[in-house]
Amino acid sequence: MLVAPSILSADFLRLGQEVESICQSGADFLHIDVMDGHFVPNLTFGMPIITQVARASSIPLDVHLMVERVEWFVEYFLPLQPEFISVHIEAVAHLHRLISHIRSKGVRPAVVLNPHTSEESLRYILPDVDMVLLMSVNPGFGGQKFISSVLEKARRLKDLIEAKNPRCLIEVDGGVNADNIHDLRAAGVDIVVAGSYVFGSKNYAKAIASLKVDSTPESSLES
């Protein structure tokens, strides 16, 4: 299991230190939640902050765009050369064109599904993407409770991926912790996004490790 801590849950008064700590704690990606206050009811951060985060990070960025003017935001983030740029299927009218454009710039394209959106909506775009991000909370705010129906969706998506594009990864974002990581792994998930679970712990490395390896739900993160 690969782990992408969400910087949305970091202490923004010491953001540079937080990025450095995550990079030294075994994380595989740094997840960047970009929200515009329109597609979701929250605002996060713009290019000046994310440019500094990109400079400070020694691990690849995983950019998740929760925005309405998707194409406009994509152009802003392409120069940072993140590993992934994820766009919501609910927000893009010409998805194939945008996915092709992202790939042409050397960035791996990914598509996001909100909790209510069926995996069947991906059937004709799946061969063209490198990752599908399944939201296991309603997007907009951190610290929400995991929506358990995403496990069934992940299993169905895994079957579709095996038929259409076996190299495509599955990522899950929202309410991920040591209690559900085994179920997520069993459902075929490759990457998990963890915000409050990691940044709310006293030991980032231990929290990340608990999502990477077998561990009991009772494992303490306090030491």
Legacy VTK file of the C-alpha trace (Angstrom):
# vtk DataFile Version 3.0
C-alpha trace
ASCII
DATASET POLYDATA
POINTS 223 float
0.000 0.000 0.000
1.303 3.433 -0.972
0.479 6.404 1.275
-0.177 10.019 0.264
-0.647 12.271 3.317
-2.914 15.230 2.602
-1.256 18.558 3.339
-4.738 19.974 3.983
-4.482 18.628 7.551
-1.032 20.077 8.234
-0.217 22.926 10.607
-0.044 25.851 8.179
1.875 28.026 10.633
4.800 25.625 10.182
4.098 24.305 6.712
7.715 23.970 5.599
8.552 21.837 8.632
5.432 19.743 8.094
6.392 18.993 4.487
9.919 18.042 5.545
8.610 15.791 8.324
6.246 13.960 5.973
8.997 13.461 3.397
11.207 11.923 6.074
8.454 9.696 7.493
8.050 7.175 4.677
5.282 8.792 2.620
5.193 7.947 -1.086
3.392 11.068 -2.344
2.307 14.425 -0.956
-1.405 14.906 -1.618
-2.481 18.451 -2.541
-6.203 19.232 -2.221
-7.054 22.246 -4.385
-10.549 23.657 -3.715
-12.134 26.711 -5.312
-15.172 27.357 -3.092
-17.511 26.559 -6.012
-17.222 22.873 -6.876
-16.863 22.199 -3.140
-17.830 24.499 -0.232
-14.276 25.250 0.848
-11.194 27.211 -0.230
-7.694 25.870 0.252
-4.511 27.226 -1.297
-3.327 28.761 -4.533
-0.210 28.659 -6.645
2.154 30.720 -4.425
1.793 28.271 -1.532
1.817 25.136 -3.660
4.872 26.315 -5.577
6.718 26.600 -2.261
5.444 23.193 -1.163
6.696 21.678 -4.422
10.141 23.183 -3.839
10.260 21.878 -0.270
9.043 18.359 -1.070
11.469 15.550 -1.854
8.603 13.206 -2.796
6.242 13.520 -5.795
3.086 15.609 -5.614
-0.379 14.112 -6.066
-2.622 17.047 -7.058
-6.380 16.666 -6.604
-8.410 19.430 -8.291
-11.816 20.016 -6.681
-12.692 22.957 -8.910
-15.125 24.132 -11.589
-12.753 25.734 -14.131
-10.782 22.532 -14.411
-8.874 23.240 -17.621
-7.757 26.631 -16.270
-6.428 25.103 -13.044
-4.701 22.270 -14.917
-2.617 24.799 -16.856
-1.460 26.341 -13.580
-0.289 23.039 -12.116
1.306 21.375 -15.127
4.561 23.410 -14.829
5.102 21.955 -11.329
5.326 18.489 -12.906
3.438 16.579 -10.202
3.254 12.804 -10.443
-0.549 12.899 -10.824
-3.185 15.489 -11.617
-6.642 14.190 -10.682
-9.791 15.783 -12.121
-13.400 15.105 -11.188
-15.458 13.359 -13.824
-18.440 15.394 -12.560
-16.723 18.684 -13.476
-15.258 18.046 -16.947
-17.256 18.230 -20.183
-14.496 17.010 -22.516
-12.660 14.518 -20.341
-10.766 12.581 -23.014
-9.314 15.804 -24.457
-8.159 17.001 -21.032
-6.671 13.625 -20.068
-4.712 13.542 -23.327
-3.450 17.085 -22.725
-2.248 16.277 -19.201
-0.350 13.217 -20.448
1.208 15.180 -23.305
2.879 17.416 -20.694
4.570 14.497 -18.942
2.118 14.241 -16.024
0.111 11.120 -15.189
-3.637 11.804 -15.571
-6.187 10.560 -13.060
-9.972 10.764 -12.695
-11.925 11.250 -9.461
-15.366 9.880 -8.577
-17.514 11.425 -5.853
-19.233 8.936 -3.502
-22.480 8.942 -5.524
-20.821 8.493 -8.955
-20.777 4.979 -10.393
-17.572 3.345 -11.542
-19.418 2.503 -14.768
-18.991 6.154 -15.803
-15.300 5.322 -16.353
-15.825 2.514 -18.854
-14.839 4.529 -21.943
-12.073 6.624 -20.351
-10.389 3.963 -18.206
-7.879 2.863 -20.879
-6.513 6.428 -20.988
-5.869 7.123 -17.281
-3.148 6.044 -14.875
-5.210 6.254 -11.692
-8.774 6.465 -10.410
-9.371 8.285 -7.141
-12.451 7.172 -5.231
-13.759 9.673 -2.695
-14.763 7.880 0.497
-16.135 11.115 1.992
-18.010 14.006 0.419
-15.225 16.299 -0.810
-14.586 19.660 0.774
-13.398 19.112 4.338
-10.969 16.863 6.186
-11.729 14.706 9.204
-14.936 13.131 7.880
-16.180 9.601 8.525
-15.329 6.901 5.990
-18.240 5.929 3.679
-18.085 2.142 3.736
-19.870 1.625 0.396
-16.627 2.691 -1.322
-15.284 -0.799 -0.586
-17.871 -2.388 -2.874
-17.201 0.311 -5.481
-13.446 -0.372 -5.290
-14.004 -4.094 -5.854
-16.207 -3.448 -8.873
-13.715 -0.915 -10.192
-10.889 -3.434 -9.780
-12.780 -5.888 -11.995
-13.289 -3.169 -14.607
-9.609 -2.198 -14.471
-8.479 -5.785 -14.970
-10.604 -5.930 -18.107
-9.809 -2.462 -19.488
-6.446 -1.242 -18.149
-4.548 -3.468 -15.681
-1.836 -0.842 -15.113
-4.339 1.677 -13.699
-4.057 2.342 -9.948
-6.871 2.809 -7.439
-6.566 5.541 -4.808
-9.008 6.183 -1.956
-9.365 9.498 -0.125
-11.335 10.189 3.037
-11.552 8.719 6.526
-8.686 6.281 5.976
-7.131 4.820 9.135
-5.773 1.607 10.650
-9.317 0.310 11.219
-10.213 0.139 7.516
-6.826 -0.235 5.806
-7.071 -4.046 5.651
-10.485 -3.851 3.978
-9.165 -1.287 1.501
-6.201 -3.490 0.654
-8.478 -6.506 0.187
-10.702 -4.456 -2.151
-7.743 -3.834 -4.467
-6.774 -0.297 -3.437
-3.172 0.692 -4.285
-2.826 4.163 -2.705
-4.536 5.768 0.277
-4.789 9.446 1.107
-4.612 10.130 4.842
-4.902 13.594 6.320
-6.043 13.887 9.909
-4.953 10.306 10.662
-1.328 11.176 9.891
-1.123 14.836 10.865
-3.222 14.271 13.986
-0.796 11.643 15.268
2.225 12.281 17.481
4.430 10.144 15.261
4.002 10.630 11.505
6.321 7.759 10.588
4.424 5.321 12.783
1.068 6.447 11.434
2.239 6.044 7.829
3.804 2.656 8.590
0.516 1.428 10.080
-1.099 2.007 6.668
1.712 0.295 4.751
2.063 -2.956 6.682
-0.142 -5.392 8.582
-1.084 -3.907 11.921
-3.939 -4.399 14.344
-6.562 -1.650 14.630
-5.637 -1.351 18.297
-2.077 -0.239 17.468
-1.305 2.949 19.364
-0.011 6.010 17.574
0.650 7.875 20.793
4.216 6.737 21.442
LINES 1 224
223 0 1 2 3 4 5 6 7 8 9 10 11 12 13 14 15 16 17 18 19 20 21 22 23 24 25 26 27 28 29 30 31 32 33 34 35 36 37 38 39 40 41 42 43 44 45 46 47 48 49 50 51 52 53 54 55 56 57 58 59 60 61 62 63 64 65 66 67 68 69 70 71 72 73 74 75 76 77 78 79 80 81 82 83 84 85 86 87 88 89 90 91 92 93 94 95 96 97 98 99 100 101 102 103 104 105 106 107 108 109 110 111 112 113 114 115 116 117 118 119 120 121 122 123 124 125 126 127 128 129 130 131 132 133 134 135 136 137 138 139 140 141 142 143 144 145 146 147 148 149 150 151 152 153 154 155 156 157 158 159 160 161 162 163 164 165 166 167 168 169 170 171 172 173 174 175 176 177 178 179 180 181 182 183 184 185 186 187 188 189 190 191 192 193 194 195 196 197 198 199 200 201 202 203 204 205 206 207 208 209 210 211 212 213 214 215 216 217 218 219 220 221 222
